[in-house]
Amino acid sequence: MIAVMKRRVVCAGTFDHFHPGHKDFLMQAKALGDDLTVIVARDETVKRIKGFLPTHGEQMRKRNVEDSGIPELVILGNLDTDILQIIRELKPDVIALGYDQRVSEEEIVERFPCCSIVRLTSFEPEQYKSSFYRNRDNR
C-alpha cells in the first residue's frame, strides 16, 4: 500500500468581524492543498502589530473561523514574539498570504525554503474589510 502525502496549507489572520472576504480567503487557501490549518492571531499579537485590540476576542474569532467549516484545523497563534515559529511547528507545504497582509514574502522564503508562498487575491475589498466594520461599530 502506498501512502499518499497530503499537501498541507497554512494561512493566518485576525479574522475580526468575520465576513465574506474572510470566507473567500479561506476558500482560496483551501484550494491550494488537501489540509488547511488556519492560525488565528492572539489578541496580544494584534495589539502589538496593529496597535489596537480586535473588536472580538480571540476565542470568538477562532470559533467564527471554525464555524465556516472550511479549514480542517483552527488554532490560536503563539504568544511568542516570533510569530513565524508556529510555521516551523506546523511544517506546511504551502503558506497562503492575504492580498493585504503586511508580511515579508522574502523573510518567509528565507526561513522556510521548502514552502511555496502564494499571495491570494482580494474579494471585493471596497466592500469587505474588517476596518470598515470596526469603523462603523465605533460611530
HUUR-V234225 format. One line per field, one symbol per residue. phi: phi as a letter, one per 30 degrees, with the letter a starting at -180 (. if undefined). psi: psi as a letter, one per 40 degrees, with the letter a starting at -180 (. if undefined). burial: b if it has 16 or more other ideal C-beta (glycine too) atoms within 10 Angstrom, else e. Layout:
phi=???
psi=???
burial=???
This chain:
phi=.cdcdddccbbbldhdhebeddddeddddeddacbcccccddeddeeddciadddcdedddddddeddidddbbbddddddcddeddeddhddbcccdecddbddddddddbddcdcbcdddbhddccbedddddddcd
psi=hhhhhihhhhiiidfifhidddddddddddeeadhhhhhhhidddddddeeiiidiidddddddddededidhhiiiieiegeeddddddfidhhhiidehghhdddddddgeeihhhhiiihfeedghdddddddde.
burial=eeeeeeebbbbbbbbbbbbebbbbbbebbbebbeebbbbbbbbebbeeeeeeebebebeebbebbeebebbeebbbbeeeeebbebbeeeebbbbbbbeeeeeeeeebeeebeebeebebeebeeeebbbeeeeeeeee
